[in-house]
Amino acid sequence: MKDITKYQGIFPAFYACYGKDGQISGDGVRAMARYLLEKGVKGLYVGGSSGECIYQSVAERKLTLEKVMEEVGGKMTVIAHVACNNTADSCDLAAHAESLGADAIAAIPPIYFHLPPKAIAKYWNDISAAAPNTEFIIYNIPQLAGVALSVPLLQEMLKNPKVVGVKNSSMPVQDIQMWKDEGAIVFNGPDEQLLSGLAAGAVGGIGGTYAVMPELYLRIYKLFYEGKLEEGRQIQNECCRIIYKMCSTEGNMYAVIKEIIRLQGGPDAGGVRAPLLNLTDADQETVRQAAQMISDAVAKYC
């Protein structure tokens, strides 16, 4: 029986933290990790999509995880996403994560070339072997990775005793039930359906908008386990409206989120890295509106 206690709860996907020179800011990383620890979330998912991982070097990703672990290691669960688009760099990041004491590693499948399931399984198992004492979580995000997890592939991966679960960011909630039936621990990925994902059997959620409104997602999680689904649905719907607003700018959503966190009095994480687009002057009113929507929702529900 897998120990799921360290995975039960709300896990913000950690944002890339840049200084004024556009490079990773170690102080910024530590400030963001401390800020989220103080918000009371269960843990952090470091080095994934929200962390702009595909636009960073291996050295930059190592630095971010090092600073996160220095600040909050042992105080909350840390899952390190270590996938690169080649096996050698992925294994390097996996071994590094284990050396720092990360609670788990995670990986998407290789992107661009559509590899057969046997090649994907070997890629994941090679990464796992580079961190032999660390649990492994499959990251299923077919709309971006270009390949979807299947039941046979999951069954093959679960032969590896270090493979414990799936971060499921596919849109069908049904997928959560399928992976759970195979014996995997499952995290809900799409922020817009946290409540539905929990109802389908997810142990918690990993989300790219959690850090900008953690109070709302923590409240949804609590209400679900209290059986107060109607109130949870109201908050979930409001989170969706806020997400739609944050996605309506010319600048990338993560640029919006980082600006809102600054407006909230949180740490400065800089902008986003090209080719992602930073905010335009015309975006600022939308950012303020989204920030106000979050403030109003927290005041109403939390």
C-alpha positions as CSV (number, residue, x, y, z in Angstrom):
1,M,0.0,0.0,0.0
2,K,1.4,3.4,-1.0
3,D,1.8,6.1,1.5
4,I,-0.4,8.9,0.1
5,T,-0.3,11.3,3.1
6,K,2.5,13.4,1.8
7,Y,0.7,13.9,-1.5
8,Q,-2.7,14.8,-0.1
9,G,-3.5,18.5,-0.6
10,I,-2.8,21.6,-2.7
11,F,0.5,21.8,-4.6
12,P,1.2,25.1,-6.4
13,A,3.3,24.7,-9.6
14,F,6.3,26.8,-8.8
15,Y,7.0,29.8,-11.1
16,A,10.3,30.8,-12.7
17,C,11.8,33.6,-10.7
18,Y,13.9,36.0,-12.7
19,G,16.0,39.0,-11.7
20,K,16.1,42.3,-13.6
21,D,18.8,40.7,-15.9
22,G,16.3,38.0,-16.9
23,Q,18.4,35.3,-15.2
24,I,17.2,33.0,-12.4
25,S,17.3,34.9,-9.1
26,G,18.2,32.6,-6.2
27,D,16.9,35.2,-3.7
28,G,13.7,35.4,-5.7
29,V,13.2,31.6,-5.7
30,R,13.7,31.5,-1.9
31,A,11.3,34.4,-1.4
32,M,8.6,32.7,-3.5
33,A,9.1,29.3,-1.7
34,R,8.8,31.0,1.7
35,Y,5.8,32.9,0.6
36,L,4.0,29.8,-0.5
37,L,5.0,27.9,2.7
38,E,3.4,30.6,4.7
39,K,0.2,30.3,2.7
40,G,-0.2,26.8,4.1
41,V,-0.1,24.7,1.0
42,K,0.9,21.0,1.2
43,G,3.9,21.2,-1.2
44,L,5.4,22.5,-4.4
45,Y,5.8,21.2,-7.9
46,V,9.1,22.6,-9.1
47,G,10.4,22.8,-12.7
48,G,7.3,22.1,-14.7
49,S,5.3,24.0,-17.2
50,S,4.6,26.9,-14.8
51,G,8.4,27.0,-14.2
52,E,9.0,27.6,-17.9
53,C,11.2,24.5,-17.8
54,I,11.5,24.1,-21.6
55,Y,13.1,27.5,-21.9
56,Q,15.7,26.9,-19.2
57,S,19.1,25.2,-19.1
58,V,19.8,22.2,-16.9
59,A,22.0,24.5,-14.7
60,E,19.1,27.0,-14.2
61,R,16.7,24.2,-13.3
62,K,19.2,22.8,-10.8
63,L,19.7,26.3,-9.2
64,T,15.9,26.7,-8.8
65,L,15.5,23.4,-7.1
66,E,18.5,24.0,-4.9
67,K,17.1,27.3,-3.6
68,V,13.6,25.8,-3.1
69,M,15.1,22.9,-1.0
70,E,17.3,25.3,1.0
71,E,14.2,27.3,1.9
72,V,11.5,24.7,2.4
73,G,13.0,21.2,2.2
74,G,11.7,19.1,5.0
75,K,8.9,21.6,5.7
76,M,6.7,20.7,2.8
77,T,6.5,18.0,0.1
78,V,8.6,18.9,-2.9
79,I,8.1,17.2,-6.3
80,A,10.8,18.0,-8.9
81,H,9.8,17.8,-12.6
82,V,13.0,16.7,-14.3
83,A,12.1,15.9,-17.9
84,C,14.2,17.3,-20.7
85,N,13.8,16.4,-24.3
86,N,16.7,13.9,-24.0
87,T,17.4,11.1,-21.6
88,A,20.9,12.2,-20.4
89,D,19.8,15.6,-19.2
90,S,16.7,14.2,-17.6
91,C,18.7,11.6,-15.7
92,D,21.2,14.4,-14.6
93,L,18.3,16.4,-13.1
94,A,16.8,13.3,-11.5
95,A,20.0,12.4,-9.8
96,H,20.4,16.0,-8.7
97,A,16.9,16.1,-7.3
98,E,17.5,12.9,-5.3
99,S,20.8,14.3,-3.9
100,L,18.9,17.3,-2.6
101,G,16.3,15.1,-0.9
102,A,13.3,15.9,-3.1
103,D,10.2,13.8,-2.1
104,A,9.5,12.7,-5.7
105,I,10.5,13.3,-9.3
106,A,8.2,13.7,-12.2
107,A,8.5,13.7,-16.0
108,I,6.4,14.3,-19.1
109,P,7.1,12.0,-22.1
110,P,9.6,13.2,-24.7
111,I,8.0,15.8,-27.0
112,Y,8.3,16.5,-30.8
113,F,9.0,12.9,-32.1
114,H,6.0,10.7,-31.5
115,L,7.7,7.7,-29.8
116,P,6.1,4.3,-29.3
117,P,5.1,3.3,-25.8
118,K,8.1,1.0,-25.4
119,A,10.4,4.0,-26.0
120,I,8.5,6.2,-23.6
121,A,8.6,3.5,-20.9
122,K,12.3,3.1,-21.3
123,Y,12.8,6.9,-21.1
124,W,10.8,7.1,-17.8
125,N,12.5,4.0,-16.4
126,D,15.9,5.3,-17.2
127,I,15.1,8.6,-15.4
128,S,13.8,6.6,-12.4
129,A,16.9,4.5,-12.3
130,A,19.0,7.7,-12.0
131,A,17.2,8.4,-8.8
132,P,16.7,4.9,-7.4
133,N,15.6,5.9,-3.9
134,T,13.0,8.5,-5.0
135,E,9.4,8.0,-6.0
136,F,8.4,8.8,-9.6
137,I,5.3,10.5,-10.9
138,I,4.2,10.4,-14.5
139,Y,3.1,13.8,-15.9
140,N,0.3,13.3,-18.4
141,I,-0.4,16.4,-20.4
142,P,-1.2,15.2,-23.9
143,Q,-2.5,18.5,-25.2
144,L,1.1,19.9,-24.9
145,A,3.3,16.8,-24.9
146,G,1.6,15.4,-28.0
147,V,1.3,11.9,-26.6
148,A,-1.2,10.6,-24.1
149,L,-0.8,8.1,-21.3
150,S,-2.7,4.9,-21.9
151,V,-3.7,2.1,-19.5
152,P,-1.2,-0.4,-21.0
153,L,1.6,2.1,-20.7
154,L,0.7,2.9,-17.1
155,Q,0.5,-0.9,-16.3
156,E,4.0,-1.3,-17.7
157,M,5.3,1.6,-15.7
158,L,3.7,0.4,-12.5
159,K,6.0,-2.7,-12.7
160,N,8.6,-0.2,-11.5
161,P,8.1,0.0,-7.7
162,K,9.2,3.6,-7.6
163,V,6.4,4.7,-9.9
164,V,3.6,5.7,-7.6
165,G,1.3,8.0,-9.4
166,V,0.2,10.4,-12.2
167,K,-0.1,14.1,-12.4
168,N,-3.1,14.1,-14.7
169,S,-3.5,17.3,-16.8
170,S,-5.6,15.8,-19.5
171,M,-9.0,17.4,-19.7
172,P,-11.2,14.2,-19.2
173,V,-11.9,13.7,-15.5
174,Q,-12.6,10.1,-16.4
175,D,-8.8,9.6,-16.9
176,I,-8.3,10.1,-13.1
177,Q,-10.7,7.2,-12.4
178,M,-8.8,5.0,-14.9
179,W,-5.4,5.7,-13.5
180,K,-6.7,5.2,-9.9
181,D,-8.2,1.9,-10.9
182,E,-4.8,0.7,-11.9
183,G,-3.4,1.5,-8.4
184,A,-1.8,4.9,-9.1
185,I,-2.0,7.9,-6.8
186,V,-3.5,10.7,-9.0
187,F,-3.1,14.5,-8.8
188,N,-5.7,16.6,-10.6
189,G,-3.9,18.9,-13.1
190,P,-6.5,21.2,-14.8
191,D,-7.1,24.0,-12.2
192,E,-10.6,24.5,-13.7
193,Q,-11.7,21.1,-12.5
194,L,-10.1,20.6,-9.1
195,L,-13.5,19.8,-7.4
196,S,-14.4,17.3,-10.2
197,G,-11.0,15.7,-10.0
198,L,-11.2,15.2,-6.2
199,A,-14.7,13.6,-6.8
200,A,-13.1,11.3,-9.3
201,G,-10.5,10.1,-6.8
202,A,-7.5,12.5,-7.0
203,V,-5.6,12.8,-3.7
204,G,-4.8,16.4,-4.4
205,G,-4.1,19.0,-7.0
206,I,-1.1,20.4,-8.8
207,G,-1.9,23.7,-10.5
208,G,-0.4,26.6,-12.3
209,T,-2.8,29.2,-10.9
210,Y,-2.7,27.9,-7.3
211,A,0.0,30.2,-6.1
212,V,-1.9,33.4,-7.1
213,M,-5.0,32.4,-5.2
214,P,-4.0,29.6,-2.8
215,E,-6.7,30.5,-0.3
216,L,-9.5,29.6,-2.8
217,Y,-8.0,26.2,-3.8
218,L,-7.3,25.3,-0.1
219,R,-10.9,26.2,0.6
220,I,-12.2,24.0,-2.2
221,Y,-10.1,21.1,-0.9
222,K,-11.4,21.5,2.6
223,L,-15.0,21.9,1.5
224,F,-14.8,18.7,-0.6
225,Y,-13.8,16.6,2.4
226,E,-16.4,18.3,4.5
227,G,-19.0,17.2,2.0
228,K,-20.0,20.9,1.3
229,L,-20.0,20.5,-2.5
230,E,-22.3,23.3,-3.4
231,E,-20.1,25.9,-1.7
232,G,-17.1,24.2,-3.2
233,R,-18.7,24.4,-6.7
234,Q,-19.3,28.2,-6.2
235,I,-15.6,28.8,-5.4
236,Q,-14.5,26.5,-8.3
237,N,-16.7,28.4,-10.7
238,E,-15.2,31.7,-9.5
239,C,-11.7,30.3,-9.9
240,C,-12.6,29.5,-13.5
241,R,-13.8,33.0,-14.2
242,I,-10.6,34.4,-12.7
243,I,-8.5,32.1,-14.9
244,Y,-10.5,33.2,-18.0
245,K,-9.7,36.8,-17.1
246,M,-6.0,36.1,-16.6
247,C,-5.9,34.4,-20.0
248,S,-7.5,37.3,-21.8
249,T,-4.3,39.5,-22.0
250,E,-1.8,39.8,-24.8
251,G,0.9,38.8,-22.4
252,N,1.3,35.3,-21.2
253,M,-0.8,34.1,-18.3
254,Y,2.3,33.6,-16.1
255,A,3.3,37.2,-16.6
256,V,-0.2,38.2,-15.4
257,I,0.1,35.9,-12.4
258,K,3.5,37.3,-11.4
259,E,2.2,40.8,-11.6
260,I,-0.8,40.0,-9.5
261,I,1.4,38.4,-6.8
262,R,3.4,41.6,-6.7
263,L,0.2,43.6,-6.4
264,Q,-0.8,41.4,-3.5
265,G,2.4,42.2,-1.7
266,G,4.2,39.0,-2.6
267,P,7.6,38.5,-4.0
268,D,8.8,39.8,-7.3
269,A,9.4,37.0,-9.7
270,G,10.2,39.1,-12.7
271,G,8.6,38.6,-16.1
272,V,8.5,35.5,-18.4
273,R,11.2,34.3,-20.7
274,A,11.0,34.6,-24.5
275,P,9.3,33.4,-26.6
276,L,6.6,33.8,-24.0
277,L,5.2,37.4,-24.2
278,N,5.5,39.8,-21.3
279,L,2.7,42.2,-20.4
280,T,1.8,45.2,-22.5
281,D,0.6,48.5,-21.2
282,A,-2.8,47.7,-22.4
283,D,-2.8,44.5,-20.3
284,Q,-2.5,46.4,-17.0
285,E,-6.2,47.1,-16.6
286,T,-7.0,43.4,-17.0
287,V,-4.4,42.5,-14.5
288,R,-5.9,44.9,-12.0
289,Q,-9.4,43.5,-12.7
290,A,-8.2,39.9,-12.1
291,A,-6.4,40.9,-8.9
292,Q,-9.6,42.5,-7.7
293,M,-11.6,39.4,-8.6
294,I,-9.2,37.3,-6.4
295,S,-9.4,39.7,-3.5
296,D,-13.2,39.8,-3.7
297,A,-13.4,36.0,-3.8
298,V,-11.0,35.5,-0.9
299,A,-13.0,38.0,1.2
300,K,-16.3,36.3,0.3
301,Y,-15.4,32.6,0.7
302,C,-12.3,32.5,3.0
